[in-house]
Amino acid sequence: MEPINLFAPEFIADPYPFYAKMREQRPVAPVEPGGFWGISRYADVDAVLKSPDRFSSAGFDLAFEPEWLGHNPGAHTMLSKDPPAHTKYRNLLNRAFLPSVMTRIEPSVRALVERLADRLADGREVEFVSEFATPLTAGALGQFLALDPNLYPQFKRWSDSLASVSPVPHSPEHAEDVRRTVAELESYFGSVIDERSAAPGEDIISLLTQATIDGESLTRDDLIAFMFLLVVAGIETTVHLLSKSLLMLSRQPDVLERVRADAALIPRFIEEMLRYDPPTHNLYRQATRDVEVAGVRIPAGTFVMVMLASANRDPDQFPNPDMFDLDRRNHGHVAFGHGPHFCLGAALARLESRLALECLLSRFDGFTITTSDIPWHQTLTVRGPARLPIRFFGG
């Protein structure tokens, strides 16, 4: 069976026809690079994500700590743990994302959105990814963790580097860049945790250094791993969600008109965007025993790729899945995963996206994407525009 190359130019340009063919003809198929077995149908993806006894999250270790990289704290987050160990970590880390925390940080995130929008108001062409989406998500994450603002511009570089980890490095230079990023982040995050442990403040990291459940607390290594996770999950995914949202609105003028006229529709737009073209396309698991999925035998120890973006376009779950439908009521999408590993940061991503769209759609009369040739940034995990030149007008 010929593997599907996820880095083939035609796949990067538009993976959705390939996902459709997989669902119809090869719902469980080998994919490269990495030698994973890709699982593409919604029912199978849902079953895998809800069955840690059959599909262990240890699959993240292979994806994020390949032999060429060596030690990577980002491979040892709660994403790579199964219950009951995962449950303990999640219960402790969940305190960082309580509704009260989101309410507390909303004014500062809104103020950041407004400051960034000020820079778009002169009618010049801007590169949306680097001039709005990235500084918004990096700044929001920096505020969330109370990190040094001078380092915010570094966050996207770190995020891109960590997200680019693959079974085989792209080049010797790429391998060295990732190793350097891991060393920089481990040193910096370790120093932050040491400072907050010694002199706790009101910030999230201070809260987590002191949090306990049944007498157990998070270790220094646990907290470093959590911060590694946030750099990728808290920046890369939200940057892509925002960029793809603007791209979608530019292609759907009727949808743009409706959400501009009624801001209450923005959360519904975000949910359909997450279903239609999510930032995260794939997650990873490892079979704990011989299992059968869609008639295909998967031996114990096999690493599988859970294809979220394909599941979200499965016609057996979503009628007319290739149509963006603002009135769609079934939002059982898996953009943030499902089951015990549902994304903790979903509330933060939704908050940033909502505030950004509320501001941009109310402040400007419109916008134009100034090129039809959109370059795509794609790793084994995420996909989004690498650049998105836009001109806003009427602000």
Salt bridges, closest charged atoms under 4 A:
ASP46 OD2 - LYS50 NZ 3.06
ASP46 OD1 - HIS338 NE2 3.05
ASP53 OD2 - ARG289 NH2 3.65
GLU65 OE1 - HIS76 NE2 2.96
GLU106 OE2 - ARG110 NH2 2.83
GLU106 OE1 - ARG354 NH2 3.36
GLU114 OE1 - ARG363 NH1 3.16
ASP118 OD1 - ARG363 NH2 2.27
ASP122 OD2 - ARG124 NE 3.48
GLU131 OE1 - ARG124 NH2 2.96
ASP160 OD1 - LYS156 NZ 2.60
GLU176 OE1 - ARG179 NH1 3.88
ASP177 OD1 - ARG180 NH2 3.53
GLU184 OE1 - ARG157 NH2 3.14
GLU186 OE2 - HIS71 NE2 3.13
ASP194 OD1 - ARG220 NE 2.86
ASP203 OD2 - ARG196 NH1 2.71
GLU216 OE1 - LYS88 NZ 3.11
GLU236 OE1 - LYS156 NZ 3.83
GLU236 OE2 - HIS240 NE2 3.48
GLU236 OE2 - HIS377 NE2 2.83
GLU271 OE1 - HIS333 NE2 2.87
GLU271 OE2 - ARG350 NE 2.72
GLU272 OE2 - ARG275 NH2 3.01
GLU272 OE2 - ARG328 NE 3.07
ASP277 OD1 - LYS244 NZ 3.02
ASP277 OD1 - HIS281 NE2 3.75
ASP290 OD2 - ARG297 NH2 2.80
ASP322 OD1 - ARG313 NH1 2.82
ASP327 OD1 - ARG258 NH2 3.00
ASP327 OD1 - ARG268 NH1 3.17
GLU358 OE1 - ARG110 NH1 3.53
GLU358 OE2 - ARG354 NH1 3.15
